[in-house]
Amino acid sequence: MQQYQWLLFDADGTLFDYDRAESAALQRVFRLIGATFDPGYLTAYRRINQALWQAVEKGELTPGFVKVRRFELLLQTFGIAHPPAAFSASYLECLAECSELVEGAAEVLRGLQGKYHMAILTNGLQAVQRSRLARSVLRQHIAEIIISEEIGFAKPAKEFFDAALARLGHPSRREVLMIGDGWNSDILGAIQYGLDACWYNAGHKPRPGGCEITREIASLHELMEWLG
């Protein structure tokens, strides 16, 4: 088995339970503005948000633009009169307070501690990711967090991974493993950069063709069984 020195984890959907946090934060903001929450708001928001973040991954938009634009589109869709920038600020504040983890995340990182260096590589927003990590039990296991909004490039761009490995002290690429749930941003990005990649596929989605990956797991406990 390849001897890795660094394990690089995606944040949302890999370590942090983003779906639950996203839903809770959105409902809370609608309550704060005095609007009745409709489940259709969450469905529409996820569709809008996903499309915008896909554009970020392609280098077409910046995270800073997305954080307000998604709420402009959402509020327009449902005819809700509220300033999008204010809605965004409230949402990010609520989201930053949600540090719920994916099942097994704390246990697995605790078990890997001391055997590997571990970092988080995320396209998420600075205000959310740093606050959430600071509140999380994971903070003691994570040596670095590299955030696209801070460095000016997003996964899967080569420049993002250049900046990440520079921050980690330029480890050999063969000693680095990327673990994430995002096929394009995490897995293809890592492979194209010359890193091994482990796809966290909890939903058992069909694996896209076109490239070979190092490993596929459906739970973080499988990672512990493999690397621990």
C-alpha positions in Angstrom: 0.0 0.0 0.0 1.2 3.5 -0.8 2.6 5.3 2.2 1.0 8.6 2.4 2.2 11.5 4.5 -0.7 13.9 3.9 -4.5 13.2 3.8 -6.4 16.1 2.2 -10.1 16.2 3.0 -12.8 18.1 1.4 -15.0 19.8 4.0 -18.7 19.9 2.9 -20.2 16.5 2.4 -17.1 14.7 3.4 -16.4 15.8 7.0 -19.2 18.2 7.7 -22.9 17.3 7.2 -23.6 20.1 4.8 -27.1 19.0 3.8 -28.3 19.2 7.4 -26.5 22.4 8.1 -27.7 24.1 4.9 -31.4 23.2 5.7 -31.2 24.3 9.3 -29.5 27.6 8.4 -31.9 28.4 5.6 -35.0 27.7 7.7 -33.5 29.9 10.5 -33.0 32.9 8.2 -36.5 32.7 6.9 -37.8 32.8 10.5 -35.5 35.8 11.2 -37.0 37.8 8.4 -40.5 36.9 9.4 -41.3 34.6 6.5 -43.0 31.2 6.6 -40.6 28.6 5.4 -41.7 26.4 2.5 -39.8 23.2 1.7 -39.8 24.3 -1.9 -37.4 27.1 -0.9 -34.7 24.5 0.0 -35.2 22.6 -3.2 -34.9 25.7 -5.3 -32.0 27.0 -3.3 -30.0 23.8 -3.8 -30.7 23.9 -7.5 -29.5 27.5 -7.8 -26.6 27.0 -5.5 -25.3 23.9 -7.3 -25.4 25.6 -10.7 -23.5 28.6 -9.4 -20.8 26.5 -7.6 -20.3 24.5 -10.8 -19.5 27.7 -12.5 -17.0 28.5 -9.7 -15.3 25.1 -10.4 -15.1 26.1 -14.1 -13.4 29.4 -13.2 -16.4 31.3 -14.5 -17.5 32.9 -11.2 -15.9 33.7 -7.8 -17.1 32.5 -4.4 -17.6 36.1 -3.4 -20.1 36.6 -6.2 -22.0 33.4 -5.5 -22.6 34.1 -1.9 -25.0 36.9 -2.7 -26.1 36.0 -6.2 -27.7 32.7 -5.1 -30.1 34.6 -2.8 -30.9 37.2 -5.4 -32.1 34.4 -7.6 -33.9 32.6 -4.8 -35.8 35.7 -3.5 -36.7 36.7 -7.1 -38.0 33.2 -7.8 -40.5 33.4 -4.9 -41.2 37.1 -5.0 -39.8 37.8 -1.5 -38.9 41.4 -0.9 -35.7 41.3 1.2 -32.2 42.6 0.5 -30.2 39.7 -0.9 -27.0 40.9 0.7 -28.6 41.0 4.2 -30.1 37.6 3.7 -26.7 36.3 2.7 -25.0 37.7 5.7 -27.6 36.2 8.0 -27.4 32.8 6.3 -23.6 32.7 6.5 -23.7 33.6 10.2 -26.2 30.8 10.8 -24.3 28.3 8.7 -21.0 29.1 10.5 -22.7 28.0 13.7 -23.6 24.5 12.3 -20.7 22.2 12.8 -22.6 18.8 12.6 -20.3 16.1 11.2 -20.7 13.3 8.8 -21.1 10.0 10.6 -17.7 8.7 11.7 -15.7 11.8 10.9 -14.6 12.5 14.5 -13.8 8.9 15.2 -11.9 8.3 12.0 -9.8 11.5 12.2 -9.0 10.7 15.8 -7.8 7.2 14.8 -5.7 8.6 12.0 -4.1 11.3 14.2 -0.4 10.7 14.6 -0.1 8.5 11.5 -0.7 11.1 8.9 -0.8 14.9 8.6 -4.3 16.1 7.7 -5.6 19.2 6.0 -8.9 20.5 4.7 -9.1 21.8 1.1 -12.4 23.5 0.5 -14.2 25.7 -2.1 -16.4 26.9 0.7 -16.5 30.5 2.1 -13.9 31.7 4.5 -16.4 33.0 7.1 -18.2 29.7 7.3 -15.3 27.3 7.1 -13.0 28.8 9.6 -15.7 29.4 12.1 -17.1 26.0 11.7 -13.8 24.3 12.1 -13.0 26.3 15.2 -16.3 25.1 16.8 -15.7 21.5 15.7 -13.9 18.6 17.6 -12.0 18.1 14.3 -9.9 21.2 14.9 -7.3 19.4 16.9 -6.6 16.9 14.1 -6.4 19.4 11.2 -3.0 21.0 10.5 -4.2 23.4 7.8 -7.3 24.6 6.1 -6.9 25.9 2.5 -9.9 27.9 1.3 -10.5 28.9 -2.3 -11.9 32.3 -1.4 -8.6 33.2 0.4 -6.2 32.1 -2.4 -8.2 33.2 -5.4 -8.6 29.8 -7.1 -11.0 27.0 -6.6 -10.8 23.2 -7.0 -10.2 21.7 -9.5 -7.9 24.4 -10.8 -4.2 23.5 -10.8 -3.4 26.8 -9.1 -5.6 25.8 -6.2 -3.6 22.6 -5.7 -0.3 24.5 -6.2 -1.2 26.9 -3.4 -2.4 24.0 -1.2 0.8 22.0 -1.5 2.9 25.1 -1.0 1.1 25.8 2.2 1.8 22.2 3.3 5.5 22.6 2.6 5.7 21.1 -0.9 5.3 17.4 -0.1 5.9 14.9 -2.8 2.7 14.3 -4.8 3.0 10.6 -4.4 2.8 11.0 -0.6 -0.6 12.9 -0.8 -4.1 11.5 -0.9 -7.2 13.6 -1.6 -10.5 12.4 -0.1 -13.7 14.0 -1.1 -17.3 13.6 -2.3 -17.1 16.0 -5.3 -16.2 14.1 -8.4 -15.1 17.1 -10.5 -13.7 19.3 -7.8 -12.0 16.7 -5.6 -11.4 13.6 -7.6 -10.8 14.8 -11.1 -9.0 17.8 -9.7 -6.6 15.6 -7.7 -6.0 13.1 -10.5 -5.3 15.8 -13.0 -2.8 17.3 -10.6 -1.1 13.9 -10.1 -2.4 13.0 -6.7 -4.1 9.8 -5.6 -7.8 10.2 -5.0 -10.3 8.5 -2.7 -13.9 9.1 -3.7 -16.3 9.3 -0.7 -19.5 8.1 -2.4 -22.0 7.6 0.5 -24.9 7.8 -1.9 -23.6 5.0 -4.1 -23.7 7.1 -7.2 -22.6 5.5 -10.5 -18.9 6.2 -11.0 -18.2 8.4 -14.0 -15.9 6.9 -16.6 -12.8 8.3 -18.1 -10.3 7.9 -15.3 -9.0 5.5 -12.7 -9.2 6.3 -9.0 -7.2 5.0 -6.1 -10.2 4.0 -3.9 -13.9 4.4 -3.5 -15.6 4.3 -0.1 -19.2 4.6 1.1 -18.4 5.5 4.7 -15.4 7.2 6.5 -15.0 4.0 8.5 -13.8 2.3 5.3 -11.1 4.9 5.1 -10.0 3.9 8.6 -10.0 0.2 7.7 -7.8 1.0 4.7 -5.4 3.5 6.1 -5.5 3.0 9.9 
